[in-house]
Amino acid sequence: MSQIQVAQNFREALQVQARVIWALMLRETKTMYGRSKFGYLWVVIQTAFGVCVFWGLRAVMGSPDPYGLSLPIFLLCGMTGWSVFSECIQKISVSIDANQALLYYSKVRHFDIILSRALLVGATNAFVFILLSGTVYLLGFDFSVSTLWPFILSWFFLLIMGTGLGALICGVKRYFESVVVVVSMVLRIAFFISGVIISYNQLPSQLGYLAHYNPVFQLVEYSRTSFSYVYPCNFLDLKFVSFIALTCLFVGLFVELMTRGKVDVV
Amino acid sequence: MIAAENLVKRYKTTTGYNTVLNDVTFKIGKGPNVGFLGKNGAGKSTLLRILGGAERPTSGVIHREGTISWPIGFGGGFQGSMSGFDNLRFICRIYGVDYKDVVAFVLKFSDLGDYLYMPVSSYSSGMRAKLAFGISMAINFDFYLVDEVTAVGDATFRKRCQDEFGKRSEHSTLVIVSHNKNTIKSYCEKVYVLDDGKLLEFDDVDEGIALYEKL
């Protein structure tokens, strides 16, 4: 007979929660990527494919390279940063529905499910970024690291903003099922106006507001400054971005919490 | 100890609200096994889910002290694409128990053999039930929540389950919901009868069964 470890104090309670989140992350990894032999590889291939496609498109259109940054790194920052944001929204918005049966296990709570998905999205994209940026470096492209803080900070805010919006949609979906379809459409459009494939400096001046009022655009651009000493990001308003990200997180988690009664789960 | 105070549970239906628990208060201490009898649809399983923390009451409070199992035999949390072993490890991780002990127990208890390492989606319903039962029984809880589970599996497996329930009764409390009076009579020393949202308490099991039969 196996004895359950029961937390006796706050520190042990945190350890239990960390263990539950780790277990959920491992389970999600197996569920999402473990179905096929090359499951994990597909994640890398998808991003690499995206980089190559937009690299080719820019070449065909004759777009100049971004200032102070090699094009593959520019696109890689854009693709992975966008993935962190959009995948958090998409995966977290359906996370509770997909894992409702796990709530029968008293150790698993809603917040654990949400947090584990967010962390898995972050970890997966970090893995993809490291692998592909290493490949870019080995292929002889210009790749340098000025300071990692902008990159870390950008991803942190993208992660919490995506998590908040994902939780918000999860809550709204309990009343309006079709919200997921709307979100999917909005994300497709948002991809093209979030600095993923075009930099702020390459935007026509009359479209500058797309970047000023779009925190994702600002964060994606900010993350690029980690890999260049000269890449410009003067339009960044960190206070605005952090305010939006934190507001999304708190509002999203609050809405998810307050709408649980609709689906009759704790 | 599991204590329920003024529990109310209402479901919205097309014709209005269906109240399955109507201001119910009770306390289950460590010790005698407790049974809940009621007709189909009386709200027994709902009550069990509320006690386990998987469902929220419309109003009222539940106080829990000690470790409480998920409904015994519950396999709804299994991920079909993962093997029985992987699902087992997941449960061990979240409850912080050594998976090697649980694997040894499950292999002996369920007779799954090499099937344990195959995807759960390839299992028959009986095999799923055996895996679910095995994992539930391998972990030590203060309270075991049991929902009509003695009816699954073949005769040998049912006998094995009964033996395990007997062993668990020595140091844990079984909370059993059933509409089968024989199940309640076999395991319980105290019984509640759930009828029309109200709960009637009986320290004498036969008395409770007699009332249940009149419903």
Contacts between the chains, C-beta under 8 A, distances in Angstrom:
chain1	res1	chain2	res2	distance
A	1	B	101	7.7
A	1	B	105	7.7
A	1	B	138	7.0
A	1	B	139	7.5
A	1	B	140	4.5
A	2	B	92	7.5
A	2	B	97	3.7
A	2	B	98	5.8
A	2	B	101	4.8
A	2	B	102	5.5
A	2	B	105	7.8
A	2	B	138	5.9
A	2	B	139	5.2
A	2	B	140	6.3
A	3	B	97	6.8
A	3	B	140	5.2
A	4	B	67	5.1
A	4	B	95	5.1
A	4	B	96	6.2
A	4	B	97	6.1
A	4	B	139	6.4
A	4	B	140	6.7
A	4	B	141	7.1
A	5	B	95	7.8
A	5	B	96	3.8
A	5	B	97	7.5
A	6	B	67	6.5
A	16	B	96	6.7
A	19	B	93	6.3
A	19	B	94	7.1
A	19	B	96	6.1
A	20	B	93	7.7
A	20	B	94	4.9
A	22	B	93	7.1
A	23	B	90	5.6
A	23	B	93	3.5
A	23	B	94	4.9
A	24	B	94	7.8
A	26	B	90	7.3
A	26	B	93	7.4
A	27	B	79	6.5
A	27	B	82	7.3
A	27	B	86	7.9
A	27	B	90	5.0
A	30	B	79	7.4
A	30	B	81	7.5
A	30	B	82	5.5
A	30	B	86	6.3
A	31	B	79	5.6
A	31	B	81	6.3
A	31	B	82	7.1
A	34	B	81	7.1
A	34	B	82	7.5
A	35	B	81	5.4
A	101	B	76	4.0
A	101	B	77	4.5
A	102	B	77	5.1
A	103	B	53	8.0
A	103	B	54	5.3
A	104	B	49	7.6
A	104	B	52	6.7
A	104	B	54	4.5
A	104	B	70	4.6
A	104	B	71	6.7
A	104	B	74	5.6
A	104	B	76	6.6
A	104	B	77	5.9
A	105	B	70	5.4
A	105	B	77	6.2
A	105	B	91	6.9
A	105	B	94	5.9
A	105	B	95	7.6
A	106	B	52	6.4
A	106	B	53	4.8
A	106	B	54	7.9
A	106	B	68	6.2
A	106	B	70	7.0
A	107	B	94	4.5
A	107	B	95	6.1
A	108	B	94	6.1
A	260	B	56	7.2
A	261	B	56	6.9
A	264	B	11	8.0
A	264	B	55	5.9
A	264	B	56	7.0
A	265	B	54	7.1
A	265	B	55	6.4
A	265	B	56	7.0
A	266	B	53	5.8
A	266	B	54	6.6
A	266	B	55	6.4
A	266	B	56	4.6
